[in-house]
Amino acid sequence: MTEQNQSGRARGGATGRRRKPPAKRRRRVGIAVSGATAVLVLAGAGLGYVFLKLDGNIQGVDINAQLGTDRPKNVDNGSMDILVLGSDSRSGDNGAYGKDEGGARSDTAMVVHVYEGHKKASVVSIPRDTLVDRPACTDGRGTEVAGESRAMFNTAYEVGGPACAVKTVEAMSGIRMDHYIEVDFTGFKKLIDTLGGVEITTTRAIRDSKSHLDLEPGTHTLDGEQSLGLVRTRKSVGDGSDLGRIQLQQAFMKAFIDQVKGIGLGTNPKKLLDVADAATKAITPDSELDSVQELMGFAQGLTGISAGNVHMVTLPVRYDPVDPNRVVPVEEKAKQVWTALEGDLPIPASATKDTATGKADGVVR
């Protein structure tokens, strides 16, 4: 962290919110664009128009209470950072996607940075197979979880739940997460179906037996099951790694953002209520977003952000020389990414140049 950035931080309380000086008081907003999870917040852009009974759908998790004060300081620059996770739990209805082995992992993870002014955002995907130094943390039951070197990133959620995942990202980045949002497979499917599907174009056939996706080249309107298959596909694209899947997820998100802006939720009360009902049932937000009123303020900031104003990158990584099935951060380049976001600056192109990509770019547009 640079001296300038250190001086620009001021320790906040347990709220996890960032506040500008009184002369530049910002309105509370947010965005979450992450494969499975992005759709929930984006679809919530009109939550102010739905009935308060939706509050009963929302179950929050108190990240701030679990993490305490040993966290990066708040930044007074008007930006906001959100950790968005897609859980791969196989419990309940999600059992159709694999055997329940007693735990869940963060199948999709993205840090969403909303810049001051809330007209643009950067999204950093963190590959689930990234080897990290996972810090010690406390899970939701108050149980202490030991730290571990060279642990897969997605084990943070598995062993310590949302708070441990947030603490791991904060340790990696040096940036305090203002919010946390999680969604599961079933919720994602139902929301896409409620929206009426998402239109994407494939440049070549995608056939993946693991995700049950079978698409010819061309333009398709994907239903919930197909959309879930797309964001889970990896074996049949690129080099078959999680890096290729991340590229599919990012392309899908941009298609989704354009789609949801074009269906006129604000002028269709029934559609809006149906979407809000599906979204609020599916998400698990932090405790500062666990009411319709709070989600309304959070989501209204999306109105000025289009797909063209969302810059998506993957954390700079390379294949691990010890285990080629894992990746490790390219520290110098990863630092460029986090330093840019900490300073509310664009991520430089040099930060992701000559790093592992998965080679699935351009398959979906």
Phi, psi and omega in degrees: 000133182285160179299321180298317181292324179296319181289339181274000182258148175223128184299131178261174177277208185276003185284332181073015180260155176252138181233134175275164174303156185309324182292343182231041181301124181265156173275148185284122181217178175187170177210144174225112180235099184206102174033247183295324190275334184303321187300331186291313181287320179300318180291340182275010186300339180248026184298343179293346185257005182254168186286148182294348178299342178295342177306324183292344179282339193265125175243111183265170176230132186274084180297316185298319180294323182287328183270336179069213187258355181277073186215165173302152181284160176288154180246133183265052182240011175082359180272175179212141178237132183232131172269124181244125182238141168253118183277140177257029176304140178253018179279162177058223182296340181287354180298341178293346184255014177146171182287137176280112182258019173091004180204168178234152177233162180278094183293328178227134179219128178219141170262119180256120179252117177262122184283158176306135184097340172058038176250349180209163183211154169243143181235126179248112177280135176251112179303136184294336181270010179293131177275126184225166169270100183281126182285160172296145181207177179240129181279181184296344178264004180086009181277132178285132179244124183291150174287168182207136175275148180052045175265145174296140184305317186288353175286342179301314178292322183298316185269336186227003177074194186304317183297322179291324176296316178297316181297323179294317178295319179295324177292322179292318192261333188075012183246133178283131176276124180282329182214164180223135176221136181227147175217153179253176184303310186296318179298321178298312180302311184297322181292317179298318178297321179296324179287341182095016177095171180230132182271127176225162176238127177259139181271348174207170181294144173236116178229113185227114183290333181288317181266356178063033180256133181220100183232136173277163173300141179135190182265134183224147168258107185276132172279186184299316181296317180291321178297317177298319178300319181295313184286350176259351184290135172212325187296331187258009179231150176055228180263013177078010183264174176294337179294321176294320178298321179301320179296322175295318180299317181295319178295320179296318181300317180295320177297321181294316180303314179297321183293314185292332177286340185263356184262358171068051179300325183292342181251006181230087187303319181293316178299318180298316180295318179297317180294317180297322179296314179296319183293313184290336175285333188269329187274153166239100180266175171287169189291349176273358178234023188263032172216158178299319181299316180291319178295327179299310179297322180295315188277336182297337179290351181285343188299334182264002184250118177254170180302326180291344180258013178248117180261118184248130177224165171254140177311129180299118182223167171224159178292137183293127181294338179276319181225101183295352175276359180236162175235158177230147179297142169275099197304314183297319180286322177299322178297324176300318180297307185292322179296321178298313181293322179299325179270007181060040182245158176298149176285123182291147180299330181295339183291332182247002180290137176061037174242168182296138184233339182091345172061034176250008183298134177091354179291324179235137176212000000 
